[in-house]
């Protein structure tokens, strides 16, 4: 029977993770907001 090999797991910095989420979520929120504004014009 073979032994499982050990793997090293590097933890991601919480600051780097927060910056990544901001990098992704800010353009996403802007896009959703603009879409909702344009869609609301259809219902006026």
HULINQUI-V729962 format. One record per pair of residues at least 4 apart in sequence whose ideal C-beta (glycine too) atoms are under 8 Angstrom apart, sorted by the first residue. I is the first residue (numbers start at 1). J is the second residue. If there is no record, write none. Layout:
BEGIN
I/J
I/J
END
This chain:
BEGIN
12/16
12/17
13/17
14/18
15/19
16/20
17/21
18/22
19/23
20/24
21/25
22/26
24/28
25/29
26/30
27/31
28/32
29/33
30/34
31/35
32/36
33/37
34/38
35/39
36/40
37/41
38/42
39/43
40/44
END
